Amino acid sequence: MKSSVVRTLSCAAVLVILAASTLHTAALARELEGATLADTLTAGGKTLKLNGLGLRKKAMFKVYVGGLYLESPSKDAGAILASDQSKAIRLHFLRDLKKGQLVEAFQEGFDANAKDKAAQKAAFDKMLALVPDVKEGSTLTFTYLPGKGTTLQVADKELGVFEGKGFADAVFSIWLGPKPPSEDLRKGMLG
């Protein structure tokens, strides 16, 4: 009798551990349209939490899934842009795109949303010059760290760093400004 109770309790303990590890694994990433983005990013020694995911569509084509990462979750785009806290946007591409297509789209977003275009234009043009062709499944990440600037990365490779909060505001406004690439993308990123 005692051994069957111990065996039953041992089986129950194993099931609890398995269930807990499954829940932990599920909490480590979120998925949209087949793209999986981690629930956290580490930047400058800070842990940024995934605020939300959104889908960028152009006509009938699914282009990328965008994830917004923040120190503290927020649904207020204006407050996110105004804050001088670390933040990141990761784009997970659902199709191959040429540099020219990306540059055109980023330029449209900059022109439609950046508040201080004249002051940020030269740095923005330098950033656009670094944007590569992307393949399906690859990522581009824009990370802002106060005191350091905005870093552009492809996968884990740093392509460039651009100083100033004003530059970060211009870049992040592409997705969070009043005229984002799509309202569904913006809403998804804002959670």
N, C-alpha and C positions, 0 to 999 in steps of 0.2 A: 504494500500500500504506500509506504513512504517513498519507495523508488518511483512509483508511477506519479505521485504528486510532484516529486523533484523533476521528473521527465516532462510533465505537463508544464510546470513553471519554466523550465529551460526552453521549451518550444515557444512558449508565450513570449519570453524575453527575446529570443531570436527574431520572432515576428515583429515585435515592437522596434527593435534595432533596425531591421530591414525597412520597415515603414518610415521610420525617422530619417534614414539615409536617403530614401527615395524622395521624401519631401524636401530635404536639404538640396539634393541634386536638382530638383525641379525649380527651386528658388534661385539657382545660380545663373539662369538664362531665361530670356523670353524670346518667343518666336512669332514672326509675322511673315506670311507669304513664303515660307520656307527659309527665311533668313533668321538665324539665331544670334542674338546680341546678349552679351554678358550683363548681368544685373548690376555690376560695378566695374569701374575703371579706376586705376590708380594713376594719379597725376601729381607730380611735385610733392609726393609724400602724403597726399590727401586721397581719401576714397570718395569717388563720385558715384552717386546712385542713379540708376536708370529711371528717369522721370516718366518717359513714355516713348512709344514707337508709332511711327506714321509711315504710310505708303505714298511714294511719289509716282504718280502716273502721268504720262503725256499721251494724249489721245487715248488709244486703247492699250498702250504698252505700259507694263509695270517696269519702272526704271530702277528705283532703289527703296530700301527701307531705311528711314532715318531714326536714330535714337538720340535723345537728349539726356545728358548726364549732368547732374547738379549735386552740390554739397547738401542742399536741403530741398526736398520736393516742392514744386510750385506749379500752379496752373496759370499764373499771371505773367504773360510774355513781357509786359512793360517792366515789371519788377525784376525779372530775370536779366533783361538787358541792362537795367540801371545798376544792378548789384555788382560790386567789385569782388566777386567770389569766383573761385575756380569753376569751370564748366567745360563741357565738351559736346560736340555733335559728331556722331559716327554715322557714315553712310555706307550701307552694305548693298553692293550693286547686284541687281537681278538680271543684268544683261551687259554685254560688252559695249563700251562707249569710247569714242575717239576724244582726244584732248579738246578738239575744237567744239564738240558738242557740250562738254562740261564747261569750258571757258565761256561759251555763249550763255548757258543757263546761269552760271554764277554771276556773270556781268549783268544780265537782266535783273536778277535778284538784288544786286548791289545798287543798280540804277533806280529800282523801284522802292527801295527801303532805307538805304544808308542816309543818315541825317547830315553828315559832314563829308559829302562826296569829295569836294575839292581837296581837303586836308588828307584824305585817305587814299586818293586815286593812285599816286605813285607806288605806295606800298602794296595796294591791291593788285596793280598791274604786275609787280614783281612776284606776288603770290601766284597769280594766274599763269605766269611763265613757267612755274614749277609743276603745275598740274599735269599729270601723265594720262595716257590712255589707261582705261581700266577694263578688266575682264570680269565676267560674271563670277560672283563670289568674293571679289576683292573688296577692300574697305579703304575709305578716306576718312581721316579723323582731324577735326579742328579742335584744339584744346587751348583754352585760355587759363593762364596762371598769373595772378596779380604779381607785379614786379618783374615778371619774365616776358610776358607777351603771349601771342597766339602762335601755336605750332601747327604746321600742316604735316600730316603723316600719311603714308601709304602703307597699309598693314602696320608693321612695327618700325618702319624706316622713316626717320625724320627728314623732311625735305627742306624745311626752312622755319625760322622763327621771326615774327613781326611784332615790334614793340608797341606798347600803348593800349590803354583801355579803349580809346576811340576806334582803333583798328578792330579790336575784338567786337565792339558794338556794331560796326559796319558788317563784319562777317556774319555774326550771329543773327543780325536783322534780316539776312537773306531768308532764313527759315522762320524767324519769330516776329518779323516786322509786320506792318499792316497789309502788305501784298506778298504773301509767301508763294512759293511755286504752286501750292494747292492748299486750300483751307483744310482738307482732310489730313494732309501731312502735318500741318501746324497743330491741329486739334489733337492728333495722336501723340505728338511729341510733348504736348502740354498735359498729357494724361487724361 
